[in-house]
């Protein structure tokens, strides 16, 4: 019997993105009704689907191969109590199905007896035919050897490992995997929920559980009132999902929804990306994480210094990992363009574990909320830093469209993370990129914009341009002259 599945659950089972399934639906290859697809239609589209094909099952295999290492087990498997509750929940559903089938069986038996008692002579033959029809139907059901629905089996197994969460009023969906909290699941899926400490102290991640069951897995010092508990409120940072949930949760939809924060982080590592670029990895305290939207900037300064060693940089990592923040620090060849923080970094004055103050986030170079259009990123040199954050966020949040990157360079090491782009292209069906080189920023901007205009479906794309002022001005001029609507263009000058 075919089983209806939400698009999110179907994508999880197949190990693909929602965007891939939406492409099949748009092409008429996969029937869809009210946002659901059936297991039969999935098997027609993916006839060779096996349990091990699913991305989630690959993760389970990884657990086995790594001998249930502690870190893997804690990340991917629920704790024993939650696992037992999820199994119990599925057992209850199975028992309910069995009870329903038993009632239908009893109803048919009662109908058969009724027919036997209503057999007057003229209609006896017709009633006998009806009786035989019911008998044969029951026998056919009981003796049925219909093959097992492989998708339904996979779904039942994965529901032990993961719980699906639907968010009101946005309609967003995400999965809580293994032993993670609801908040961690939302962040990993690219959502921007309201939260603060992430450790059960501030209460900012408070949300109402509309339906489903949760379990507290982490301690909390924040006291919910009796009224809040009666209305179903819980702290998302300290609870996991036992069953599928529907929750009412505050989300940030624009930069103005994110408060500015001041945090003292510590240097985790410093590594060269090119002769004039360093990868700075900062880690925030567990009790004070940075909330930001992909594409935003923060100000960095050397903590405790009497001098103003300060610089402002875009975050080059996904908001889904709010503790580990990456920055691509560039040291311009022109001394007049250098900032004090970069000079300090390149001079070797910053070491692992040194404190660094963060203030922010700033900027409006963020993805347009819920836009159905494809994404095109046009970057020059270290303009790739915010693009990296935006691409990772788009992938985490399962953006519906295609993702295209045009990366221009004005120096020999300008494509300093081309391997990252190749890895995305290999792993993601929806991502593609092209690189180009130019003698100066203005020429690079015009060339990159012309490359975008040379592709079809411009009206169905949101274009994000980032880089030096001359690059952005040239690209913006060419794109607007080429007919790109102003509402589909976002720019950022670095």
C-alpha positions in Angstrom: 0.0 0.0 0.0 1.5 3.4 -1.0 2.4 5.7 1.8 2.2 9.6 1.6 5.3 11.4 2.6 6.1 15.1 3.1 8.6 16.5 0.6 11.1 17.0 3.5 10.8 13.4 4.7 11.1 12.1 1.1 14.3 14.1 0.5 15.8 12.8 3.7 15.0 9.2 2.8 16.6 9.6 -0.6 19.6 11.6 0.6 18.9 14.5 -1.8 17.7 18.1 -1.3 14.1 19.3 -1.5 15.3 21.3 -4.5 16.1 18.1 -6.4 12.6 16.7 -5.8 11.0 20.0 -6.7 12.8 19.9 -10.0 11.3 16.5 -10.7 7.9 17.8 -9.7 8.2 20.8 -12.0 9.2 18.6 -14.8 6.2 16.4 -14.3 8.3 13.4 -13.3 7.0 13.2 -9.7 3.3 13.7 -8.9 2.7 15.8 -5.8 -0.5 16.7 -3.9 -0.6 19.3 -1.1 3.1 19.1 -0.6 3.3 15.3 -0.4 4.5 12.5 -2.6 3.8 8.8 -2.4 6.2 6.0 -1.8 5.1 4.3 -5.0 5.9 7.4 -7.1 9.3 7.7 -5.4 10.1 4.1 -6.3 9.1 4.7 -9.9 11.5 7.6 -10.0 14.2 5.8 -8.1 13.6 2.1 -8.9 17.0 1.0 -7.6 16.5 2.6 -4.2 17.8 0.5 -1.3 18.1 1.1 2.4 21.8 1.8 2.1 21.2 4.5 -0.5 19.8 7.0 2.0 22.1 9.6 3.3 20.8 8.9 6.8 21.6 5.2 6.4 25.1 6.1 5.3 25.5 7.9 8.6 24.3 4.8 10.4 26.8 2.7 8.5 29.5 5.2 9.6 28.5 4.6 13.2 29.1 0.9 12.8 32.4 1.4 11.0 33.7 3.6 13.8 32.7 1.1 16.5 30.2 3.4 18.1 32.8 6.0 19.1 31.5 8.3 21.8 31.4 11.5 19.7 29.6 9.8 16.8 27.2 8.0 19.1 26.3 11.2 20.9 25.7 13.1 17.7 23.8 10.5 15.7 22.0 8.3 18.1 19.3 9.4 20.6 19.9 8.6 24.2 18.4 5.3 25.5 15.4 7.0 27.1 14.5 9.0 24.0 15.1 6.0 21.8 12.8 3.9 23.9 10.1 6.6 23.8 10.3 6.8 20.0 10.1 3.1 19.6 7.1 3.1 22.0 5.4 5.8 20.0 5.8 3.8 16.8 4.5 0.7 18.6 1.4 2.7 19.6 0.8 3.8 16.0 1.2 0.2 14.8 -1.2 -1.1 17.5 -3.7 1.6 16.4 -3.5 0.4 12.8 -4.0 -3.2 14.0 -7.0 -2.2 16.1 -8.5 -0.3 13.1 -8.0 -3.4 10.8 -9.5 -5.6 13.4 -12.6 -3.3 13.6 -12.9 -3.5 9.8 -12.6 -7.3 10.0 -15.3 -7.4 12.6 -17.5 -5.1 10.5 -17.2 -7.4 7.5 -18.0 -10.4 9.6 -21.1 -8.8 11.0 -22.1 -7.8 7.5 -21.6 -11.4 6.3 -23.9 -12.6 9.1 -26.4 -10.0 8.3 -26.5 -11.1 4.7 -27.0 -14.7 5.7 -30.0 -13.7 7.8 -31.5 -11.7 5.0 -31.7 -14.4 2.4 -35.4 -14.7 1.2 -35.9 -16.9 -1.8 -36.2 -14.4 -4.7 -32.9 -12.6 -3.8 -31.1 -15.5 -2.3 -28.9 -16.0 -5.3 -27.9 -12.4 -5.5 -27.1 -12.3 -1.7 -25.1 -15.5 -2.1 -23.0 -13.8 -4.8 -22.4 -10.8 -2.5 -21.5 -13.1 0.3 -19.0 -15.0 -1.8 -17.5 -11.7 -2.9 -17.0 -10.7 0.7 -15.5 -14.1 1.6 -13.1 -14.0 -1.3 -12.1 -10.4 -0.5 -11.3 -11.3 3.1 -9.3 -14.3 1.9 -7.4 -12.2 -0.6 -6.4 -9.7 2.1 -5.3 -12.4 4.6 -3.4 -14.3 1.9 -1.9 -11.3 0.2 1.8 -11.5 -0.7 2.1 -7.9 -1.8 5.8 -6.9 -1.7 7.0 -4.7 1.2 7.0 -1.0 0.6 10.7 -0.3 0.9 10.2 3.5 1.3 7.8 2.9 4.1 10.3 0.6 5.8 13.0 3.2 5.5 10.7 5.9 6.8 9.8 3.8 9.9 13.4 3.1 10.6 14.5 6.8 10.2 11.7 8.0 12.4 13.5 6.2 15.3 16.6 8.2 14.5 15.0 11.5 13.6 11.9 13.5 14.4 10.4 16.0 12.0 9.5 19.5 13.3 7.1 21.9 11.6 7.3 25.6 12.5 4.4 28.0 12.8 3.8 30.6 11.5 6.6 30.4 8.9 5.8 26.9 7.7 9.5 25.9 7.8 10.4 22.2 8.5 13.5 20.6 9.9 14.7 17.4 11.5 16.0 16.7 15.0 18.7 14.0 14.6 20.1 11.7 17.2 20.7 13.3 20.6 20.7 16.9 19.5 18.3 19.5 20.9 15.5 21.1 19.0 17.5 24.3 18.9 20.5 22.5 17.4 18.3 20.9 14.8 16.8 24.3 13.8 20.3 25.9 13.5 21.7 23.0 11.5 18.8 23.3 9.1 19.7 27.0 8.4 16.8 28.5 10.4 17.3 31.7 12.5 15.4 31.0 15.8 15.4 33.4 18.7 18.0 32.2 21.3 20.8 33.6 23.4 23.0 31.4 25.6 22.0 28.0 24.2 22.5 26.6 27.6 19.1 26.9 29.3 19.8 30.2 31.2 18.4 33.1 29.3 15.0 31.8 28.2 15.1 33.5 24.7 14.6 30.1 22.9 11.3 29.6 24.6 8.7 28.2 22.2 5.2 26.6 22.4 4.8 22.9 21.6 1.6 22.7 19.6 1.6 19.0 19.2 4.0 16.1 19.8 6.2 15.0 22.7 9.5 16.4 23.9 12.0 15.3 26.5 14.3 17.5 28.6 17.9 16.2 27.9 19.9 19.1 29.3 19.8 21.0 32.6 18.3 24.5 32.7 18.3 27.4 35.3 15.5 29.3 33.5 12.2 28.9 35.4 9.1 28.6 33.2 6.0 29.8 35.0 3.1 27.5 35.7 1.1 29.3 33.1 3.8 28.8 30.4 4.1 25.1 31.2 0.3 24.7 31.0 0.3 26.3 27.6 3.0 23.9 26.4 6.1 26.1 26.4 9.6 24.6 26.6 13.2 25.7 26.1 14.4 24.5 22.7 18.0 24.4 23.9 17.3 21.9 26.6 14.7 19.6 25.0 14.8 17.1 22.2 11.9 15.8 20.1 10.5 12.4 21.1 8.0 12.4 18.3 7.2 14.6 15.3 6.4 18.1 16.5 4.5 21.2 15.5 5.9 24.3 17.3 5.3 28.0 17.5 8.8 29.6 17.3 10.1 33.1 16.8 12.5 33.5 13.9 14.6 36.3 12.5 13.5 37.3 9.0 15.7 40.4 8.5 19.0 41.9 9.9 16.9 44.2 12.2 15.6 41.1 14.0 19.2 40.2 15.1 20.4 42.2 18.2 23.9 43.5 18.2 26.1 41.6 20.6 29.6 41.9 22.2 31.4 38.7 22.8 35.0 37.8 23.8 36.0 34.8 21.7 39.3 33.0 21.5 41.6 32.2 18.6 41.3 28.5 17.7 43.7 28.6 14.8 45.3 30.8 12.1 46.2 29.3 8.7 47.4 30.7 5.4 45.0 30.6 2.4 47.3 32.6 0.2 50.3 34.9 0.7 48.1 37.8 1.6 45.1 36.0 3.1 44.8 34.2 6.5 42.0 32.0 7.7 41.2 33.0 11.2 39.1 30.6 13.3 37.5 32.0 16.4 35.5 30.1 19.0 32.9 31.7 21.2 32.1 30.6 24.8 29.5 27.9 25.1 27.4 30.3 27.1 27.6 33.2 24.7 27.3 32.4 21.0 27.0 34.8 18.1 23.6 35.2 16.4 24.0 36.4 12.8 22.6 36.0 9.4 24.7 34.6 6.6 26.4 37.4 4.7 26.7 39.7 7.7 29.9 41.3 9.1 31.4 41.7 12.5 34.0 44.0 14.0 37.1 42.3 15.5 39.5 43.9 17.9 42.4 42.7 20.0 41.2 42.3 23.6 43.0 44.0 26.3 45.3 46.1 24.1 45.7 49.8 24.7 45.9 50.5 21.0 42.9 50.3 18.7 43.7 47.1 16.7 40.4 46.8 15.0 38.9 45.6 11.7 35.5 44.7 10.2 35.1 41.5 8.3 32.3 39.3 6.8 31.8 36.0 8.6 32.9 33.2 6.2 31.1 30.4 8.0 27.5 29.2 8.3 25.2 30.5 11.1 24.4 26.9 11.7 27.7 26.6 13.7 27.4 29.6 15.9 30.4 28.9 18.1 33.0 28.4 15.3 33.4 31.5 13.3 35.7 31.8 10.3 37.2 34.9 8.7 39.3 35.4 5.6 41.6 38.2 6.6 43.2 40.0 3.7 46.3 42.2 3.9 46.2 44.6 0.9 49.4 45.4 -1.0 48.7 49.2 -0.5 49.7 50.1 3.0 47.2 52.9 3.1 44.3 50.3 2.7 45.4 48.1 5.6 43.6 47.9 8.9 45.2 47.6 12.3 43.7 44.2 13.1 45.1 42.6 9.9 48.5 44.1 10.5 48.5 42.6 14.0 47.5 39.2 12.7 50.1 39.1 9.9 52.8 40.3 12.3 52.3 37.1 14.3 51.0 39.0 17.4 47.9 36.8 17.7 48.3 33.2 18.9 45.9 30.3 19.6 43.8 30.9 22.7 44.3 34.7 22.6 41.1 36.6 23.3 39.5 38.6 20.5 36.5 40.9 20.9 33.6 40.6 18.5 31.0 43.3 18.0 28.0 43.0 15.6 26.6 41.7 13.4 26.2 44.4 10.7 25.0 44.6 7.2 22.1 43.8 5.0 23.8 41.5 2.5 21.6 38.5 3.3 19.4 36.2 1.4 15.9 37.3 0.5 13.5 35.5 2.7 11.5 32.7 1.0 12.4 33.8 -2.5 11.7 31.0 -5.1 14.3 32.3 -7.5 17.6 30.8 -8.3 20.7 32.3 -6.6 23.6 33.9 -8.5 26.7 35.1 -6.5 29.2 37.4 -8.2 32.3 37.8 -6.1 35.8 39.3 -6.5 38.8 38.0 -4.5 37.9 37.9 -0.8 34.4 38.7 -1.6 34.2 34.9 -1.6 34.1 35.0 2.2 30.5 36.2 2.6 29.5 34.1 -0.4 30.8 31.0 1.3 28.6 31.7 4.3 25.6 32.4 2.0 26.1 29.2 0.0 26.5 27.1 3.1 23.4 28.7 4.6 21.4 28.1 1.4 22.4 24.5 1.4 21.6 24.0 5.1 18.2 25.7 4.7 17.5 23.7 1.5 16.8 26.6 -0.8 14.5 25.6 -3.6 16.5 27.0 -6.6 19.8 26.5 -8.3 23.0 28.1 -6.9 25.5 29.7 -9.4 28.8 31.4 -8.5 30.9 33.6 -10.7 34.2 34.3 -8.9 36.6 36.9 -10.4 40.2 37.3 -9.3 42.5 40.3 -9.8 45.7 38.6 -8.6 47.3 35.2 -9.0 46.0 33.7 -5.8 42.6 35.3 -6.0 40.8 31.9 -6.2 42.2 30.8 -3.0 39.5 28.3 -2.2 38.7 26.9 -5.6 38.9 23.4 -4.2 36.0 24.2 -1.9 33.9 25.2 -5.0 34.8 22.0 -6.8 33.8 20.0 -3.7 30.4 21.8 -3.7 29.9 21.1 -7.4 30.7 17.4 -6.9 28.4 17.0 -3.9 25.5 19.2 -4.9 23.3 18.8 -8.0 22.1 22.4 -7.6 25.5 24.1 -7.4 27.8 25.2 -10.3 30.6 27.8 -10.5 32.9 29.5 -13.0 36.1 31.5 -12.3 37.6 34.3 -14.3 40.7 36.6 -14.0 41.0 40.3 -14.8 43.7 43.0 -14.5 41.7 45.2 -12.2 38.5 45.3 -10.2 36.4 47.3 -12.6 37.3 45.1 -15.6 36.5 42.0 -13.4 33.1 43.5 -12.4 32.1 44.1 -16.0 33.3 40.6 -17.2 31.6 38.8 -14.3 28.3 40.7 -15.0 28.5 39.9 -18.7 28.9 36.2 -17.8 25.7 36.4 -15.8 23.8 38.2 -18.5 24.9 35.6 -21.0 22.8 33.0 -19.3 19.1 32.4 -19.6 16.3 33.0 -17.1 17.7 36.2 -15.7 14.2 37.3 -14.5 14.1 34.2 -12.3 17.3 34.8 -10.4 18.4 36.9 -7.4 21.9 38.2 -8.0 24.3 39.0 -5.1 27.4 41.1 -5.9 30.3 41.5 -3.5 33.8 42.8 -3.7 35.9 46.1 -4.0 34.0 49.3 -4.8 35.1 49.4 -8.4 34.1 45.8 -8.9 30.6 46.3 -7.4 30.0 49.5 -9.3 31.0 48.0 -12.7 28.9 44.8 -12.2 25.9 46.7 -10.9 26.0 49.1 -14.0 26.2 46.2 -16.5 23.5 44.1 -14.7 21.0 46.9 -14.6 21.7 47.9 -18.2 21.1 44.2 -19.1 17.6 44.3 -17.6 18.0 42.8 -14.1 15.2 44.1 -11.9 16.5 46.3 -9.1 14.6 44.2 -6.5 16.6 41.1 -7.5 20.0 42.7 -7.0 21.9 43.0 -3.7 25.4 44.5 -3.4 28.1 44.7 -0.8 31.3 46.7 -0.9 34.3 45.3 1.0 
